[in-house]
Amino acid sequence: MRDVVVRMDRVSALILGTALAVSAGCASSPDCPAGGETCQCFPNGTCDMGLTCSSGKCEAAGGTGTGTGTGTGTGTGTGTGTGTCGGIDSR
C-alpha cells in the first residue's frame, strides 16, 4: 500500500511541475513585459499606448491616411510658318 501512495505522490508532483512550467511559459517575462511591443497583451486584451493586440501579441498600430489634390494650368503661344497654296509660294 505504501508503494501506491509514493507513486501517487510522484505522479502528483510531476503533474504539478508540468502545470507550473506550462503556466510560466504563458506569463510575461522581464525581457518582454505584458503590453509591450511584440510581447503578450494584457489579460483584458489591451496593450500599451500606441499598440494594438493582435493574436495575443502587441503590435504597432497601423496608420491611415487620406489625400486630395487640385491643379490648374494656363498657356500662351505664338508661331510662324511657311507653306504653298496651289503651287504658289506664300512666304
C-alpha positions as CSV (number, residue, x, y, z in Angstrom):
1,M,0.0,0.0,0.0
2,R,2.9,2.4,0.8
3,D,4.3,1.9,-2.7
4,V,1.0,3.1,-4.2
5,V,1.0,6.2,-2.1
6,V,4.6,7.0,-3.0
7,R,3.8,6.5,-6.7
8,M,0.8,8.8,-6.5
9,D,2.8,11.5,-4.8
10,R,5.4,11.3,-7.6
11,V,2.7,11.4,-10.3
12,S,1.0,14.4,-8.5
13,A,4.4,16.2,-8.3
14,L,5.0,15.5,-12.0
15,I,1.6,16.9,-12.9
16,L,2.0,19.9,-10.7
17,G,5.5,20.6,-12.1
18,T,4.3,20.3,-15.7
19,A,1.4,22.6,-15.0
20,L,3.7,25.2,-13.4
21,A,6.2,25.0,-16.3
22,V,3.4,25.5,-18.8
23,S,1.8,28.4,-17.0
24,A,5.2,30.1,-16.6
25,G,5.7,29.9,-20.3
26,C,2.4,31.8,-20.7
27,A,3.4,34.6,-18.4
28,S,5.3,37.7,-19.5
29,S,8.9,38.0,-18.7
30,P,11.0,40.9,-17.5
31,D,12.6,41.0,-21.0
32,C,9.2,41.2,-22.6
33,P,6.6,42.7,-20.2
34,A,2.9,42.3,-21.0
35,G,1.6,45.2,-23.0
36,G,4.9,46.0,-24.7
37,E,5.6,45.8,-28.4
38,T,6.0,42.2,-29.6
39,C,5.0,41.0,-26.1
40,Q,1.8,39.4,-24.8
41,C,-1.3,41.5,-24.5
42,F,-2.6,42.4,-21.1
43,P,-5.2,39.9,-19.8
44,N,-8.0,42.3,-20.8
45,G,-6.8,42.2,-24.4
46,T,-5.2,45.7,-24.4
47,C,-1.6,46.9,-24.9
48,D,0.5,49.9,-24.0
49,M,-0.5,53.2,-25.7
50,G,0.0,53.2,-29.4
51,L,0.0,49.4,-29.7
52,T,-2.8,47.0,-30.8
53,C,-3.5,43.5,-29.5
54,S,-3.4,41.1,-32.5
55,S,-3.4,37.3,-32.0
56,G,-2.4,37.7,-28.4
57,K,0.7,39.9,-29.2
58,C,1.1,43.7,-29.0
59,E,1.9,45.3,-32.4
60,A,2.5,48.8,-33.6
61,A,-0.8,50.3,-34.7
62,G,-1.1,50.7,-38.4
63,G,-1.6,54.2,-39.9
64,T,-4.2,55.5,-42.2
65,G,-4.1,58.5,-44.5
66,T,-6.1,60.5,-47.0
67,G,-5.2,63.0,-49.6
68,T,-6.6,65.4,-52.1
69,G,-5.2,67.5,-54.9
70,T,-6.1,70.1,-57.4
71,G,-4.4,71.7,-60.3
72,T,-4.7,74.4,-62.9
73,G,-2.8,75.5,-65.9
74,T,-2.6,78.3,-68.5
75,G,-0.5,78.8,-71.6
76,T,0.1,81.1,-74.5
77,G,1.9,80.7,-77.7
78,T,2.9,82.3,-81.0
79,G,4.1,80.8,-84.2
80,T,5.1,81.5,-87.8
81,G,5.1,79.2,-90.7
82,T,5.5,78.9,-94.5
83,G,3.6,76.9,-97.0
84,T,2.3,76.7,-100.5
85,C,-1.1,77.0,-101.9
86,G,-1.9,75.6,-105.3
87,G,1.8,75.8,-106.3
88,I,2.1,79.4,-105.2
89,D,4.7,80.2,-102.6
90,S,3.1,82.1,-99.7
91,R,6.2,83.4,-98.0
